[in-house]
Amino acid sequence: MLIESRPALDPELAALVTAQQQELAAVGVRPGRVFEPHDEAAYLIGVVDSRAVACAAWQALDAGVAELLRMYVRPAYRGRGLARQMIVAVEEEALAAGRPVIRLETGVHLPAAIALYRASGYRRIPAFGGCTGGPGSVCFEKRLPALVQ
């Protein structure tokens, strides 16, 4: 998979996020939500055979901390390790930007996502920042090793 940086208004990114939101709405999570791109976020697209099939984003939080956002892989491409590749790409970008701590929020209704984050070295933490910490929310964090020069 080729992983590319994309601008917030990229149409392929918008299509992936729309697919993600439709999938979540189908199981009763945030129905009617509309994608609002953020200029402060860095967006990545995973491309397989010239097709955008995965996306992820990250944004700076506190000093030394980044938040992983918008993690999604099209259903037909799941089970191939693409999500792990997207996570690594986000981690590499955040670390290069001086943010060795990555945090994220996901839903308890997404056991596959929770398993992915745990298998990728993330540990559960209390709610942070704008995360509500409600009954359907679970937060994770990973401290990345320092870059070796």
GUTIVO-175528 format. One line per field, with one value per residue (C-alpha): residue number from 1; residue in three letters; x, y, z. Coordinates in steps of 0.1 Angstrom, whole numbers. Layout:
N
num: NUM,...;
residuo: ALA,...;
xx: X,...;
yy: Y,...;
zz: Z,...;
//
This chain:
149
num: 1,2,3,4,5,6,7,8,9,10,11,12,13,14,15,16,17,18,19,20,21,22,23,24,25,26,27,28,29,30,31,32,33,34,35,36,37,38,39,40,41,42,43,44,45,46,47,48,49,50,51,52,53,54,55,56,57,58,59,60,61,62,63,64,65,66,67,68,69,70,71,72,73,74,75,76,77,78,79,80,81,82,83,84,85,86,87,88,89,90,91,92,93,94,95,96,97,98,99,100,101,102,103,104,105,106,107,108,109,110,111,112,113,114,115,116,117,118,119,120,121,122,123,124,125,126,127,128,129,130,131,132,133,134,135,136,137,138,139,140,141,142,143,144,145,146,147,148,149;
residuo: MET,LEU,ILE,GLU,SER,ARG,PRO,ALA,LEU,ASP,PRO,GLU,LEU,ALA,ALA,LEU,VAL,THR,ALA,GLN,GLN,GLN,GLU,LEU,ALA,ALA,VAL,GLY,VAL,ARG,PRO,GLY,ARG,VAL,PHE,GLU,PRO,HIS,ASP,GLU,ALA,ALA,TYR,LEU,ILE,GLY,VAL,VAL,ASP,SER,ARG,ALA,VAL,ALA,CYS,ALA,ALA,TRP,GLN,ALA,LEU,ASP,ALA,GLY,VAL,ALA,GLU,LEU,LEU,ARG,MET,TYR,VAL,ARG,PRO,ALA,TYR,ARG,GLY,ARG,GLY,LEU,ALA,ARG,GLN,MET,ILE,VAL,ALA,VAL,GLU,GLU,GLU,ALA,LEU,ALA,ALA,GLY,ARG,PRO,VAL,ILE,ARG,LEU,GLU,THR,GLY,VAL,HIS,LEU,PRO,ALA,ALA,ILE,ALA,LEU,TYR,ARG,ALA,SER,GLY,TYR,ARG,ARG,ILE,PRO,ALA,PHE,GLY,GLY,CYS,THR,GLY,GLY,PRO,GLY,SER,VAL,CYS,PHE,GLU,LYS,ARG,LEU,PRO,ALA,LEU,VAL,GLN;
xx: 0,12,5,1,-5,-36,-52,-83,-105,-93,-123,-109,-105,-140,-153,-136,-148,-183,-182,-169,-197,-223,-210,-211,-246,-258,-250,-265,-234,-235,-262,-265,-229,-212,-175,-159,-123,-99,-69,-49,-51,-27,-46,-32,-47,-38,-38,-40,-40,-47,-78,-80,-90,-79,-75,-62,-54,-36,-35,-14,-29,-7,31,45,11,-8,-43,-50,-82,-103,-89,-108,-103,-129,-145,-133,-97,-98,-78,-47,-28,-36,-49,-16,3,-18,-12,26,25,7,31,61,47,38,71,90,69,81,50,60,27,-3,-38,-71,-108,-129,-162,-168,-191,-160,-142,-121,-107,-101,-82,-62,-51,-42,-22,-4,8,-19,-31,-64,-64,-91,-109,-88,-93,-126,-135,-166,-157,-193,-204,-198,-163,-129,-95,-60,-25,9,43,66,104,127,140,175,197;
yy: 0,35,61,97,130,147,181,184,190,160,143,108,116,129,97,76,96,96,58,56,78,58,26,40,55,20,7,37,57,94,93,124,135,154,154,187,188,206,226,217,180,160,136,104,81,45,36,1,-4,33,32,51,24,37,70,83,117,132,165,182,183,194,197,164,149,140,126,98,106,92,57,38,10,1,-33,-51,-43,-53,-81,-72,-52,-19,-3,-12,4,36,36,33,62,84,75,82,116,126,115,134,165,161,144,110,105,94,94,83,78,51,34,4,-9,-13,-44,-49,-13,-18,-51,-33,-5,-29,-51,-19,-11,13,11,23,57,80,104,133,167,170,133,130,98,87,51,45,60,44,62,49,61,50,65,61,55,84,87,73,96;
zz: 0,-8,19,8,26,14,20,41,11,-10,-27,-21,16,17,1,27,56,42,39,75,88,69,84,119,114,102,137,154,161,153,127,105,113,84,78,87,76,100,87,118,111,89,66,51,24,18,-19,-33,-71,-76,-53,-21,4,39,57,90,104,134,150,177,212,241,240,229,223,191,186,161,142,113,112,85,60,34,44,12,22,59,72,51,77,61,93,111,82,86,124,118,93,117,145,123,113,149,162,135,146,182,195,210,228,207,221,205,213,199,207,229,200,178,193,162,165,202,195,167,190,219,195,182,218,229,265,279,296,311,288,276,261,242,246,268,284,281,284,246,246,253,251,245,245,233,241,211,215,206,171,167,148;
//
